[in-house]
């Protein structure tokens, strides 16, 4: 009887923990999803914008450079002449710019795939989808990091020197040019991707920790987990009713025995 009552209270406690997790995790997962979409948009913007480095007041010529395209103005009255296309690597100034464009573009692609994986929430269980997205976001952060590290290696290109000054004699020396907003945004996105990946893994871990007997048996669909939670709640309610019946029956038995002893 006492084991049954203890088991009932344990099931009830686990059910309350699960319901609290569902309420809290839904809000956190929504925030995680919104920031994932925002990251993908900002990543695409940083990828296509030629505003990674550019001229300053001390630069001998006016111009700015991106991952695969660059724009230069040859005179005060002239317009910017832009060159470079991602689909044609031969138009990109240097091999370092080509590699950086590939890694940053690959980072954006991974996040777009992650957003498409949101549809898997209707098919697979939540923990599995979060783990898939977490790994993609972690690889995306690494890819963005490589892009930001490799990009300055191409600053010794002659076209870059025409804007930043021919005093630039080595890579990672931008001369009289300055960092533009797209480069700074890309650096920030590295940390953003790391945080999103860690949050995805944390949500997945919490999900598996609260329902270990389900996930230890293998991968389950979303409907199976929902069915489990309903069955879990039903069993908890049944155990509570059985515990109350057992307690009430025990009290009646004790009362009957004390009454017979009097006679």
N, C-alpha and C positions, 0 to 999 in steps of 0.2 A: 504494500500500500504506500509506504513512504517513498519507495523507488519510483512508483508510478506518479506520485505527486511531484517529486523532484524533476522527473522527466518532463512532466507537463509544464512546470514553471520554466524549465530550460527552453522548451520549444516556444513558449510564449515570449521569453526574452529575445530569442533569436528572431522571431517574427517582428517584434518591435524594432530591433536593430535593422532588419532588412527594410522595413517600411521607412524608417528615418533616413537610411542610406538612399533609397529611391528618391525621396523628396529632395535631399541635398544634392545628390549627384546629377539630377536632371538640370538643376539651375547651373551647376558648374560645367556640365557638358554643353549646355547651350552657350555659355560664355566662351568655352574652348572652341566650339564650332564657329562662332562669330569671329573670333580672333584668327582662326585658321583661314577663313575666307578673306579677312582683311590682309593677312600676310601674303596670300597669293596675289592679291591686287597690287600691293606695294612692291612685291618682288618683280612683277611684270613691268611696272612703271620704272623701277630702277634698271631693269634689263634693257629697255628700249630707249631710255633717255640718254643723250650724249652729254651728260652733265656730271661726269666723274671728276675731271680736272679741267681747269680753264685759265684764261689769262687774268692778270691783275694789272694795276697801274704801272708796274715796273716791267711788264712783258713787252718785248719788241714788236709783237704782232698780236692781233685780236683773234681769238679762236677758243674752241673747247672740244673736249674729247670724251667719248663714251667707250663702251665695251667693243663695239664693232663699227661705229660711225663717228665721224668728226666733222666739224664745221670751222672754216677759216675765212676771215675777211681780209682781203689783200690791201684795201685802202679805206680811208675814212668815208668816202662816198660810195663804196661798193657794197654789195650784199654778201651775205654768207654763202659760201660754196660748200655744200655738204657731200660727203662721199662715204661709202661703206655700207654693205648689206650683210645681214646675218646668213642669208641663203647662199652667199658667194664669199667664201672664206678668203679668196684671193684679193678682195677689196679691203680686208682688214689689215691695219698697218703692220702688225708684228705677230709672231707666234705666241707671245705672251698674252696679247689682247685676244687672240683666237681661243686660247685655253681658258682665259677668264670668262669670255662670253659663253663658252660651252658649259662651264660649271655653274654659272649664275642662271643660265637658261635651264639647265637640268634641275636646279633647285626649284625654279618656278613650276616646272613640269611635274615634279614629285608632289607639290602641294595641290596642283590641279587634280592629280590622280587621287590624292587623299580626300578632296572634296567629293569626287565621284564615288568614293568608298562609303560615303554617308548613306548611300542607298542600301548598303549591306546590313545596316541596322535592322532592316525589315526581314532579313533572311537569317543572318548569323546572330549569335549571342553578343551582348554588348562588349564583354571583355576581349573577345577575339578581334572585333573591329577596332577597338581602341589600341590594341597591341600592333595591329597592322599599320594604323595611322601613326602611332608613336615611332615605329622604326623608320617609316618614310620621312617623318619630320626630323628625326635625328640625322639621317643621311643627307637630307636637304640642308641642315645647318652645317654639316661638314663640307658639302659642295659649295655653299655660299662662302664659307671661310677660305677654301682653296681659291675661289675666284678673287676674293679681296686681297689675298696674299700674292697671287701670281700677277695680277694686273700691274702693279708698279714696276715689275721687271721690264716692261715695255716702254718705259719713259725715256730711254736713250735712243728712241727712233728719231730719225732726222726731221720728220714732219712735226713731231712733238717738240723737238729742239727749236724749230722755227718760231714757235709760239712761246715756249718756256725759256728760251735763251740757249745759245750754244755753249754756255758754261756748264751745261749738264753733261758730265763726262761719264756717268755710270748710272746703272739702274737704281731704282728707289730714291732717286734725287729729282725732284720735280722743278728745280731751279726757281724761276720767278713766277711760276704758275701756282694756283691755289686749289685746294680740294673743294669740289662742288657738292651740292646737296645729295645727289644720287649716290655718291661714294659713301658719304656719312650715313645715309639711310640704309645702305647695304650692310654696313658694320652693325648697325642697331638690329637689323633683321636676323643676324646670326644669333644674338642672345634671345631674341623673340622666338626663334625656331627651337632653341634648346629648352626654353621654358614650356613651350607647347608640347614638346615631346615628353618631358618629365611629367607634365600634368596628365597626359594620356596614359602613360605607364602607371601613374598613381591611381587613376580612376579604375584602370583594369585590375590592379592589385586589390583594391578595395572590393571590387565586384567578386573576385574569386575567393577572397578571404571570408566573405559573409556566406557564400554558398559553396564550400569546398567539396561537399559530397556530390554536387552536380558536376563541377568542372573536372574532378578527378576521374570521372567516368568517360571523359572525352568531350568532343565538341558537340554542342547541342544547338538547335535552332532557337530563334526568338520565341516562337510559339510554345516550344517545349519548356523553356524557362518560365514563361508566364503561367503555363499549366502547373509547373512545379510550385510556383509561389501560391497559386490558388489552393492546390492540394495541401501545401504546407500549412496554410492558414486554417484549412478545414480540419486537418489532423490536430492542430493546436487547440482548436475549439472543442473537438471531440474529447481530447485528453482532459481539458478543463472540466467538461461535463462529467466525465468518468471519475475524476478526482473528487468533485463535489458529491457525487453519488456515493463513492466509497467512504468519504468522511461522514456523510449523513448516516449511512448504514452502520458504521462503527459506533457512532454516538447512540443510535437506537439499541444496539446490542449491549453496550455498557449500561444503559438505563434499564434494560430488561433484566440483566444479571443482578443489578443492585436491588431491583424490586423483588426478585425471587429470594434473595438472601434475607429480606425482612420477614418473610413468611417461613 
